[in-house]
Amino acid sequence: MNRLIILAIFATFSVWAKPLEIIKLGHPTLRLEAQELSYADIQSPEIQSLISDMAETMAKSNGVGLAAPQVNKSLRMFVMKSWPSVPFTVVINPKIEYLEEFGQKSSTEGCLSIPGKTLTVKRFKKVHLSYFDQHGSHVSQELSGMGAIIAQHEYDHLNGVMIVDLIESLFQGMVGNELSTAPLM
């Protein structure tokens, strides 16, 4: 039953939605802190159309998440879906609380803005996410597993952070001596 509802939602998006261009690493919009949307913005035909277009773009790209900055819109909004564990979700103006007591884990991730590359980064196992949905209703929930990983990845995009930044930060803590003894490849 739920799968039929999801398919109906995507079929509806496909009628009006058009795939958007996904911008790539190096584009300045990816480094901006995205702007919040007002309730009136959320209800506007432009944002509702953008949501449909983002859903279509994510699906056609075989992605599990897509943030508005990745389609050159500096707005605090993303969509996510990973069947069967993460239903299609529209996340607007999110606030994320990292639940450190549950620890972190390594996550191998790709990014639609960095095609053909995967990187391993550390992500929190569990997060608390509060946001507004596509209707402007407030939602508050705890996420774990794939949902938590996708939410953290997309939330980073809203703050101008890319997965390559998380890798680089690992090297900033190393002392020069440790680097000089590493084999060169």
N, C-alpha and C positions, 0 to 999 in steps of 0.2 A: 504494500500500500504506500509506504513512504517513498519508495523508489519511483512509483508512478507520479507522485506529487512533484518530486524533484525533476523528473523528465518533462512534466507539464510546464514547470517553471522555465526550464531551458528552452523548450519549444516556443513558449511565449516570447522569451528574449530574442530568439532567432528571427522572429517575424519582423521586428523593428530594429534590432540591434545591428551594429556594424562593427567589425573588428577595428581596433585602434592601432596606431603604430606604437610599439614598445621602444622607448629610447634606451640607449646603451650607456655603459660606464663611460664617463668622461663628459656626459651632457650636464650642464650646470644645474638643471632642475633637480637632479638626483641628490644634490648636496645641500639643498635648501631645507629649512624647517617648514613643513607644510602648515597651511592656515586652517583654523577651525571653521566649521560651517555653522550657521545659525539654523534655528528651527525652520525659518522661512526658506533658507537655502535648501535644506533637506527636502522640503515639499515641492520645490520648483521643478518644472518640466525639464530644465537643463540638467539638474543633478539626477533626476530619475532616469533620464536618457543616458547619462554617463554611467550610472550603475548597470543598466542593461548592456551598454557597449563594453564595459569592463568585464562583465560576466561572459559575454561572447568572446572577447579577446582572450581571457584566461582559458576558456574551454578549447578554442582553436589552437592555442599554444601548448596545450597539454600541461598547463600549470595547475598548481594547487592553491596559489595565492597571487594577487596582483594589487599593488598599491597605486593610488592615483598619481603620485609622482612618476611612476614608471610609464605612464601614458601622457607625460608632460603637463599634468595638472597638479599644482602645488596645493593640494587639499588633504586634510586629515581623514582619509577614507581608504579602506581596502575591502576586497572581496576574497573569500576563501572557500574551498570545497575540496575534500579528499574522501571519495567514496570508499568504504561505508562509514568511516569513523567521524568525519567532519561534514555535516550537512552544509549546503550552500548558505553562506552567512555574509551579510553586508555589515561592515563595522565602520562607524562614523564617530569622529572625535574620541578615540579610545584613550583610556587611562589603564596602564598596566602595572600590576604589583607583582614583583618577582618573589615567589614563595621560597626563600632561600633554605628553609628548614627541610625541604624535600630534596635538596641537592641539585647538581647539574649533571649533564651527560654530553658526550660527544654527539654531534649531529652532522652528517654529511649532507650538504645542501647545494642545490643549483639555484641560479637566479635568472629570470627571464631577461634581465638587463645585462647579464654576462653570459651570453650563449656559449654552450659547449664546455663550460667549466664547472667543476664541483669542488667545494672546499669543506673541510671539517672544522667546525667551530663548537664552542661550548654553549649550551642552552640550559635554562632552568627546566627541570622536569615538570614543574607545575607553576601556573601563574593565575592570578585573579585579573580578569578583564572586565572593565565596565565601558559601555559605549551606547550609542544610539543606533537603532536599526534603520532600514530604508523608509520606515513610516514615521520616524522621529520618536519611537518608544525607547525608553531607557532599559538596557539589559545589563545584568551583572552576573558573571558566572566564573567558575573555576575551570581551567582547561589543563589537561595533561596529555601526554602522548603527542600524536601528530598535530592536534589542534593547538597545543602550547607552542610547538616548534614553528608552525606557520604564523601564528599570531606574533611571536617575537620577531621573526624575519620581516614581516610586513610592517610592524610597528617601527622597526629600525629605519625602514625606508621613509616613514613620515618624519623622522628626525634627521634625515640626510646621511644616515649610516648605511654602508654597504658591507656585505660579508667579507670583502677584502680588507676592510678596516679592522675587523675582529681578528683576522689572521695577523695583520701587521702589529697589533697591540701585544701579541705574544712575544714578539722579538724586542719590544721596547724595554722589557724587564731584564733582559740578558746583559751580563757584563761583557765587555769587549774581549776579555780573556777567554771566555767560554766559546765565543764565536771563532776566535783565531785557532782553536784546537779542533774545530769541526772539520771533517773532510770536505774539500771543495769538489763540487760536481757540476 
